[in-house]
Amino acid sequence: MIGMLETVETLIARLIDEIDYPHAAELFKKLSGGKRLRARLILTIAPEAATAPLLGAIVELIHAASLLHDDVIDEAQLRRGTPSVNATEGSKTAIMLGDILYSKAFSSLTSFDPSIARAVAESVTRLSIGEMMDVSMAESFNTDRELYLKMLYLKTATLIETCAYSAAILAGKDAQAHATYGKNLGLAFQIVDDILDITADEATLGKPSLNDFSEGKVTLPYIDLYERLGEEEKERLVQSHGKVLNKEEKGWIRSKMDEFKVIERSYEHAGALCDEAISVIGENAALRSIIETVIKRSH
């Protein structure tokens, strides 16, 4: 796997060089590569497919582009603990770099079977809809669990779902079963992300804790908490939404989550998704390992 991931990195560098714009290449080098979850998933499902590393590289470009745009929308100053491109170069540059990565990825997709190219392109459309929903939902305190999970699927899980689906096509495996695995993996990944925003320390997160809530995002733990609070405490939680929280306010939210075992419930939800993901693809040690890594991660 390590050698194959190195091939992905080499191909990413080649795609960036093909753009033939040194400033874009320079900015891209400043981006943290992250966990390469999407490429890792493709390589795990289709280890023998000659074009799997290229598909992994393409999808990682798409993911990087989405994060660039996401940081502009959120006005985020940090990405994985380092200054974001919009913080150092401005939002215009970040948006244009994202556009360059998207367009390069799409042009490179044309070398793949049309069913794969279409699936990836359609997932990016859904991703963008999810981003728009996320922005809209942050305008008020959302208590609709199903609406939140739909947004989560569109914004995060759809691309991971498509990676698994496309890799299965490359490998001649059951594409629909692997798509279900990828969807559930993506949902579980984001739910754990929601949890870590609350439980992890700021040094680990690379950003302030409870930052999602301050940005207006009512994630699954907050929806769970809201459903269990009395009327006065519900009002207090809603009044804290979308604001920079002081130490006392953060402490109150965390204490209430402890009281009602909210974090445990969120982990249970993520765990149920992972169990379903494993059940549809059968005993596969490598795919089970990816699931376990997502559930147990600390950042």
C-alpha positions, 0 to 999 in steps of 0.5 A: 500500500505504501508504494501505491500511495507513493505512486499516487503522490507522484501522479498528483505532482505530474498532474499539477506540473501539467497545469503549466502554471508555476504559481499554482504549483507553488501554492499547491505544495503548501497544502497538507496532503491529509490522510489520503482516505479517498485514494487509499480506499480506491487502492484497497478495493482495486489494488491490481487495477493499473489505473487505480493510482491515477483515479486516486490522484484525480479524486484527491485533487477534487478533494483539495479543491473542495477544501479550498472553497470550503475554507473561503466559505467558512472564512477559515484561517487554518487548515490542518493546523497551518494557515489556509490559502485564503488566509495567506493569499486571499480568497480570490486566489484560493477560489481560483486555485480550487477551480484549476484543480477541479478543471484539471481533475475533470479533464483527466477523468476523460481517460476513464470509462464513461461510467466512472467519469460520470459517477465522479462528476455527478458526485462533485455536483452533489458535493457542491449542493451539500456545501450550499445546504451547509451554508443555508442551514448555518443561518439558524439552529437546525433541529432536523436530524434527517436534514442534517444527515442528508447534508452530511451525505452530500457534502462529505459521503458522496465522494467517498461513496463514488470512490468505492463504487468506481474502484469496484468497477475497475476491479470487477467487483460488486459496485453497489455493495462497495458504494454502500460501504463508501457511503457509510464510511463517509457518513461515519467519518464526518460524524467522528469529525463532528465529535472531535470538534467537541472532544479534542484539544485545540492543539490536536484540532489545529483550530478552536474547540467547538468551532463548528458550533461557533460557525453556525453548524449544528452537528449531530451531537448538538441535535442529540443534546437539544432533544434532551434538554428542558425548555430553558436549557434549549433556549440557552443552547440556541442563544449560544449558536453561531457565537464565539463561546467563552470558557464557561459556555463551552464548559456548560455545553460539554457538561450537558453532553456528558450528563446525557451521554451525547458523545457516546450516542454519536459514536454509537451512530457512527458505529452502526454505520460502520457495522452496516458497511462491513456487512455489505462487503463481507469479510475483508480485512483491509476494508475493515481496517479502514473503518476501524481507523476512522472510528478510532482516530483522534484528529 
